[in-house]
Amino acid sequence: MAAPLVVLRNLTVDFANGERLSRAVDIAEFDIGVGEAVGVVGESGSGKSVTWLAALGLLPTKASVGGSVRIDGQELVGAPASTLERIRGKRIAMIFQDPSSCLNPVHRIGWQLGEALGLHRGLVGAAAQAEALRLLDQVGIADARRRLQDYPHQLSGGLNQRVMIAMALAGQPDLLVADEPTTALDATIQAQILVLLRTIRRDTGMALVLISHDLGVVAENVDRVAVMYAGRLVEEAMGADLFGAARHPYTQGLLAALPALTGPRQRLTAIPGTVPDPGSVPTGCRFAPRCPVAEPRCTRQPPPSRRIGLLHRASCHLQVEAGRSVWALPQAAE
Amino acid sequence: MTALLKAIDLRREYRVHTGRGPFAGKAILRAVDGVSFEIEAGRTLGLVGESGCGKSTTGKLALGLIAPTSGSVHYRGVAMPAAGSTPWRELRRKMQMVYQDPLGALDRRLPVGVQIMEPLVIHGSLPPDEHRARARTVMEAVGLLPHQFDRYPHELSGGQRQRVVLARALMTEPNLLVCDEPISALDVSIQAQVVNLLLDLQDRLGIAYLFISHDLRVVRQVSHDVAVMYLGRIVEQGEAESLFAQPAHPYTRALVSAIPVTGGGPRRERLLLQGDPPSPVDVPAGCAFHPRCPFAVTQCRSERPSLEALPDGRQVACHRVNEPALRVAA
C-alpha cells in the first residue's frame, strides 16, 4: 500500500479546566490515504472536530496537544506558525457547519474568493477573477459572474456552503476536512451538497474527512468509517463492513438507535445514560458504564485496539461476534 | 366520532417589508396558506417539511398561540376561543407544547421541580399541597429520578432536560401535545430514548401528538399519519408507512430519496432537486413546487393543484399524480 497522506500517532488534546486537565482526544493511530474518503462519526463531545482543529493548530492556547500528526512526513503538532500557515488551506482545507458565520458578512463573495486565491496560489487581478469564476462554476453555482458581486447574506444557506467549498478548493488542497457540512441545511439541499462533494472528489482526487453525527450521511459518501466515543476511536472499518457487521457495542447501539425507513416499525434500541463529561471520563473503557455486556475488566483497563478483519479494528475487551448485536441480548433490556 | 382537534383551511399572513427604510415595498408573506387536518384522540399526526415551510406556524395556530388570518380550529367539535380569554386558558390545560431547545424552554435560575409544578400554579387545578406529589408521579413517568427535583437545568444532560420539559407539559394531563422538533437538539443515542418515551406515554395516557420535525426517520417512527408541507401548504398526506414506502408527490419523493441509507438494502429511487425553495414572500404561481419539479408541465405553472384523495385514501396535491409513467421516470 502506498504511504498514507496523513498519519496520526498518539494524538492527545487536553483542555485546562481550572486545576484539572480534561482529555478531549486520545487517538493512538489513524491514517488517511491519498484520495481516500474517511467518515468520522460520533456524538457531541466525542472529539471528532477537536482532532482536526488540533491537527491544524486552530485550538486556543489553553488546549495542549501531544503526539504527532504528519502530512507527507511533515510534522504539524508543535510546528511554527509559518509552517502551519503554508499547510492550512493549501494542503489541508476545512469547512464548517454554519457557512454564514464563516464568511465575512461585509465583503463580497468575489473579494473573499480572491483573497484565498491570492494567499494560496499567488493569483491576482484578472487571473484571480477567472479562477474564482471557474471555482463557483465547479461547485455548481449558476450565474457565477453576478454571484461574485453578492454579499453572503444575499445567498441561501446551501449557496453559502457551496461558496465555502469553493474557497476550500481555492488552494487545491490534498485533504478537505468537512466538519458537519450539511447539518445546518435542509434535507433536499443536504443531498445536493453531498453529491457535489462526491463529484469534486472524483474530479480532483483529493482526500476527504467527513465529520458527522449522522451515520447515514457518512455511510453513503465515504470508503472508510471511524467511530469515536469520548475522545477515543472505538471502531474503524470499511463502510459496508461497519454498517453490516459492526463489532463494537457502541457502534451497534448507534445503528440500532436509528429508526428504520422501510419495514415494520419496531421499538428503538436506546443506549441508556449519557456521554460522559470530558472532565470525568471513566477509567478503563469509556463506554463501559453504558454498555450492556460490560465486565469488571472493562471498568479497569482501557481496551486494546484489535484487528478483526481486513481494515477493520475495534477497541473492545470482548470479541463480539459479527452479525450479533449486543443490544438484542436479554441484559440489554431496559 | 368527532376528532380531538380539527383545523379547517388555516391561513396566516404576515406583512413584511421587502427592503429597508421608510419607502421599502410591502409584501404579504403567506406562512400558512390553507391547511386543514384532523387529529384523533391518542393518535399522532407528523408534520414534515423544510425550514420556512410553515410547519411551526401551523403548530402554534393549532394551539391558538397565534391567531389565524382566516380559518378555524375546533377542539372536540367546539371552535377555539380567542387567545387570552378565560375559556381559552381553560382549554390550554388540555393542549400543551414542547419545543426544540429544552435549555431555552427552562428557566436557568429555578430548580426543575419548581418549574414542573408551575403549570398547576397557573391553572390552579389541584390544591397546592398536592403539587409536589403530582410532580413526583409525573417525573417518574418520564424517567426522572426523585433527587433531580432540586436540580437546576444546567446540572442535567440534554436528554434529561427534554424529559423535564415533557414532565412540565404533562402536569395538567393534556390530551394533545404539540411537539415542535422535540428531539432535533439531542444526540443520536439520546434521541432514541426520547422517541421511546413519547411512544410509551401515548400508550399509557392516550395523548395525541402533533409531531413537527424535519427528520423523516423519526416522523415515520412516531406517527400514524403524516402531512408533508411545502411553502405553507400540505402537498401530501396519508398513513405513515405507506407514505414513506410509496410517496406520490414529487416533493415527497425527493424528500424520501434525500434520506441517506445505512447499510445494505435495495437502492432506492434517487430524485435530486435543483435549486433552493423559493422565498415564501414570492411563491411561484400555479403549483408552488413547479420550478424545482422534474415533472412540471404547462398546467403546473398556471393552475394550483388542490389536495385530492386517491382511491387508497392518500391525499396529494399534484396535477400529474395519476400518470403511471411518472412512477418510474425520474
Interface residues (C-beta under 8 A of the other chain):
Chain A: E43 S44 S156 G158 L159 D186 A187 T188 I189 Q190 A191 Q192 L194 V195 H213 D214 L215 G216 V217 A219 E220 N221 A240 F243 G244 G253 L254 L255 A256 A257 L258 P259 A260 L261 T262 P264 R265 R267 L268 T269 A270 I271 P272 T274 V275 E334
Chain B: E50 S51 S157 G158 G159 Q160 D187 V188 S189 I190 Q191 A192 Q193 V195 N196 L199 H214 L216 R217 V218 R220 Q221 E241 F244 A245 A254 L255 V256 S257 A258 I259 P260 V261 T262 G263 G264 G265 L272 L273 Q274 D276 P277
